[in-house]
Amino acid sequence: MYYYIETVGVCEVGFFGLSGYWMVESHHETRESAAARVHYLNGGVDAEVVGQVFSHIFESMAEISTHLSNISCIISDLNRPRE
């Protein structure tokens, strides 16, 4: 299990080894950043990464929609009777 502790000017993320010694995994400037890292290391989802993934998905869906609209216009043009 990972935890964070505050030391002078920094938050350390880490765990207690079998011998009881504190093992540092990373350093963070804010409690929020340290808490987010602890959450992730303990099996939680990284909300920032999930947000980025969904953002990319929505951007891709918008591009696909534009392409499908263009394809639809091309098909309509091809199906028009020729004079």
C-alpha positions in Angstrom: 0.0 0.0 0.0 1.4 3.4 -1.0 1.1 6.6 1.2 2.4 10.1 1.1 4.1 12.0 3.9 4.9 15.7 4.1 8.4 16.7 4.7 9.9 20.2 4.5 8.6 21.7 1.3 7.8 18.5 -0.4 5.5 15.5 -0.3 7.0 12.1 -0.6 5.1 9.1 -2.0 6.2 5.7 -1.0 5.6 2.6 1.1 6.9 0.9 4.2 9.1 -2.0 3.3 9.0 -5.3 5.2 11.7 -4.1 7.6 9.6 -1.0 8.4 11.7 1.5 6.5 10.1 4.2 4.4 10.8 3.6 0.7 10.4 6.7 -1.5 8.8 6.3 -4.9 8.5 9.9 -5.9 8.5 13.6 -4.7 5.6 16.1 -5.3 5.3 19.8 -4.7 1.6 19.6 -3.6 -0.6 17.4 -1.5 -3.0 17.0 -4.4 -0.3 15.8 -6.8 1.0 13.3 -4.1 -2.5 12.1 -3.4 -3.2 11.6 -7.1 0.0 9.5 -7.4 -0.9 7.4 -4.3 -4.4 6.8 -5.7 -2.9 5.6 -9.0 -0.3 3.4 -7.4 -2.9 1.8 -5.2 -4.9 0.8 -8.3 -7.0 3.8 -8.9 -7.6 5.4 -12.3 -5.6 8.4 -13.3 -8.4 10.9 -14.0 -6.2 13.1 -16.2 -5.2 10.3 -18.5 -8.8 9.1 -18.8 -9.8 12.7 -19.6 -7.1 12.9 -22.3 -8.3 9.5 -23.8 -11.9 10.7 -24.0 -10.8 14.0 -25.5 -9.0 12.1 -28.3 -11.9 9.8 -28.8 -14.3 12.8 -29.2 -11.9 14.6 -31.6 -11.6 11.4 -33.7 -15.4 11.0 -33.7 -15.8 14.6 -35.0 -13.3 13.9 -37.8 -15.0 10.6 -38.7 -18.4 12.5 -38.8 -16.9 15.0 -41.2 -15.5 12.3 -43.5 -18.8 10.4 -43.5 -20.6 13.6 -44.4 -18.2 14.2 -47.3 -18.6 10.6 -48.5 -22.4 11.0 -48.4 -22.2 14.1 -50.6 -19.9 12.2 -53.1 -22.4 9.2 -53.2 -25.3 11.6 -53.8 -23.4 13.3 -56.6 -22.6 9.9 -58.2 -26.3 8.8 -58.0 -27.6 11.9 -59.7 -29.0 11.3 -63.2 -26.6 12.5 -65.9 -27.7 14.7 -68.7 
